[in-house]
Amino acid sequence: MQRWLYVIAVMSIASTTCAAEAVVNIDSPMPPPNWALLERQLLRAQADACAEFFEKYFDERGYLLCVERWGGDDGPDDAIENCNGWPILHAMGASDDVLRMYKKAWDGHLRQYTAAKTTEVPFARDGMYYKEFPVMFDWQHNGEGISVFNLQGLSDPDDIDFGLRVRRYAGFYMDEDPGAPNYDPKHKVIRSMINGSRGPLMRKATGLDWAGDPIEVENRFGLGHGERNYEEMVAHFKDYNDVVGDHPLNLISTTLALNAYLLTGEDKYRTWLLEYVDAWLQRMDQNGGVIPSNIGLDGTIGGAADGKWYGGTYGWGFTVVVPQTGKLADRNRQYWGFIGFMNAYLLTGDDRYLQAWRKQADVINAQKKIINGQAMYPRMYGDEGWYSYVPQSYDYNAREIYFLSMDPQDRSRAPQTGWFDYLEGKDPDYPENALRADFEILRRKIEGMRDDTTTPDTRLADDPMQFNPARVRTLLQLTQGGWLVERRGAALFARLRYFDPIARRAGLPEDVAALVTKMTDDMTVVTLVNINQQDSRTVTVQAGGYGEHQFSSVEIADESTTVDAPLFTVKLAPGAGETIALQMQRHVNQPTMSFPWNR
């Protein structure tokens, strides 16, 4: 049985060298496994449901049919979040209609919220967006609002508008736009926790800044935070004042520079990203291993919070009163900043970006107390020291660290995850069970969407979000060995990607299914199958979400062949399939958004 054929193809690999692209011929019969049929049907069903969702909640301009508002409770970021997951869905192989819809929604929401203006919130009176970007807000919300755009390059990196926006957005944080002086290159700080296309907010924020203009609430809207009226909306944010100075949330902005580097290959974007993340790495080291939640304008730890490393809005000591209940709520968001360290790791594979967060967890867990016979661990730090003790050890970002490192010691730190168990051979039924569960969730979302009686004037931007049909976590894990980072404006983190060289698009070709069954630091095992019994299919397999890894060899049925490239192509005969073991070197190539045939 012939499996191998070699063709010479000129490809740019990392340093624009030429290499031979291996082509694997697979003609071993494989009756379509249940998981393969479920994957293909789930891709189709979610794409069809996205079309129904788009038809109901968006107009012909791509505008979301809702009441347009500014604010942390409901605002421009929520409008485009209704399409979360759509870019990954298309990039995995769903219909091109999904790409067209979310691009239309992105363009539409830019126009919609540039035209939408506040009357009382000062910095959005001339438009909530400026230069196609939020005028200024925190990166919990900016990150949510940029999530769809950040992944467009997976499917359409050559779109002219996308390229212009990628460069413009990165420039807001690289001291390239004089109207947006967000970054101080001398002290390596983003000057405020609230920042954007009009620069940083260099004063204390108010409840109005966060809550947005007054609005009728009673008998009209059901607010996400549970507020019963506008007064409670403002009260929710009344203590969100101390925003001057840098905060770990700003690390989410590094994905803008990462996008620009992936698109252009220009070193300045990589240099800035690593410079900024390294500054935070140094601050963690100077602060006893714990990331500070405030950095002053002069670069000192706690410099804009009376010297308190734990100070500031969304800081380690940020505990506020819930207005409708009077109870206290801890709102520490420093752990969201790990995205910046993930980005630096994607570029370098340097373990020090993970080790800093391992050390932080160790420092925090060392503060445990035995309370009523039970070990309790802190989550917050204030003037009196560590507080807010809970029974679980501190393990924020532990799953992400293990996914990135594949170090068995990191596995012991990570909370239980069904997918990790499956990769270790403990739950062979996981793929089918997880896919079937996604079908049930999809059914409920469609049912809820069809039963939704809200009208555009009684609907806030985040209301339809609960019915968004794109649920991509399971498909991403199973097909690409990928880790989904939600709500933080992340890039793609995946062990494999696929391209259709015949249709010239991203994703698994029609009728092709993939199942990653094992991953270690230097190996990935994947089964590829063509469920079409009449026609052959061709798929290009890439090492890493952006070609950052390198295949060393490909092994099928104990027959191993050297590849030494970030790509190889598989030709699947009708009804054929095989399990392939891929030896890999990780983080050795310059990552890129470019499709294989354009390099």
C-alpha positions, 0 to 999 in steps of 0.5 A: 500500500503506497502512502508516500509521495513527495512533491517539491513546493517552494514555501516560506518557512520561518526564515524564508528557506525552501523545503520539500512538502511531504504529501501523505496518501491514505487509502486505508478504508475506515468506516465513518466513526460516530465522532466524525459524523457528529463533528461534521453535522455539528459544524453544519448545524451551528452554521445554519443556526448562526444564519437564523440568529443573524437574521433575527438580531441584525439588520441589513447593515450589520447593525445589532437591533437593540438600544445602543448604550455606552457602559460596563453594564451594556455597551458596544463590546456586548454588541459584537460579542453576539458573534463570539465563536463565529471566527473559530467556527468558520476557521474549523471548516463551517460554511463561508456564510459564517465568515460573511455574517460576522464580517458584516456584523463587525463592520456594522457595529463599528459604524453603529457605535461610531454614530452612537453618542453619549450625552452625559458621559464626557469622553463618548459625546462625539462617538463611542468609537473613534478611528473604529475603536473604543474611545477609552475603556478598561480591557476587561471590556475592550478585550471582550469587544475585540474578540471577534476581530482578533480571530478574523485573520484565521480565515481572511488575513488578506482583507484590506480593511482588516490589515489597516485596522490591525496596524492602527489598533496596535499603533494606539499602544505603541506610541504611534498615534499622537492622539492616543498617548496610551503607552509610556516607552520610558517607564513601560507603562500603559498610563491608565486602566481606561484607555483607547483610541482617544488615549488614557483617562488621566483622572478618577473615574466616576460611576457615570463613566462606567454606567453610561447615560441615564436610561429607563430600566423598570418594566423594560430591561433585565440587567445583567448585574441584577440592578433594578433601576438606573440609580443601582447601575451607577451605584454598582460602579460608584467605587470604580474610581482609581484607574490612573496607572497601569493594571494587569488587565492592560496586558490583554492589549498585547494581542493587538501587537501580536495580530500585527506581527502575525500579519506583517512579520515586522519585528517592531510588534514582537519587540513591543509585546515582549518589552511590555510583558517583560516589564510585568515579569520584572514587577512580579519578581520585585513584588515577591512573586505576586503581580501588582495591581497598580503601577504608577506613572513613574513605573513604581509598584503601587505608585498611583495607589498610595504605594499599595501594590494591591490597590486600584480598581479591579485590584487585589483589594477591590471589594465593593458593595452590591447595591441591590443586596448590600453584600460585599463582592470581590472583584479582583481581575489581575488574573485576566492579564495572563493573556499577555504572558500566553502571547509572549509564550506563543512567540518564544516558547520561553518557560519563564512566562509560565513559571512566574504564574506558577510561583504566584500560585505557590506564594498565595497557597502558602498563605493557607489557614486551617479554619474549622479543620479545613484548609482555606486559601486566600483570593484577595489582599488588603490593608490587613493582609490576605483575606477572602479565604475559600476551600479551593487552592489558588489555581487561576490559569493552571489549565492554560499553563498545562495546555501550553507546557504539557509538563506533567507537574503542571497537570497535577496543579490543574483542576479536573478537565474531561478533555485532559483525562481523555488525552491521557486515555482515561475516558474513551467516550469523551468525544462522542459524549461531549459532541452530543452534549453540544447538540443538546445545548444548540437545541436549547439555544435555538428554542430560546431564540425562537421564543424570545419576545424582546423587541429592538427597543426593549433589548440591550446589546448583551440580551441575545448573547445567551442564544448565540449558537456558536459553541466551539470549545469541544470542536476546537479541542477535538479537531485541533488540540486547541484551548479556547480562551473566552472573553479576553480578546485572545489569539488562537492557541492550538496544536494543529490547524487545517487548510483546504488547498483545493477550495483555497480556504481555512478549515477542514475540507468538506467531509473530512473529520479530525480527532486529536487523541494524544498530546505531549510536549513533542508529539501529537496523535490525530486521526483523519478520516474522509466520510465521503465514500465516492470522492477523495479529499485533500487537507493541509495540516499545519503545526500550531495555530500560526505555524509556530511549531515544526513537524519532525516526522510523520508516522503511520502504522510504525512507518515513519518518514522525516518531514522537517516542515510546519506543513504537510498535505494528506490525500484521503481516498474515498472512505479512507482514514488513518491515525497519524503520530506527529513528532514535533518541535514547538515554538521554533518558527516565526508564526504567521497568519498567511495561508500555506500557498501564500508563504 
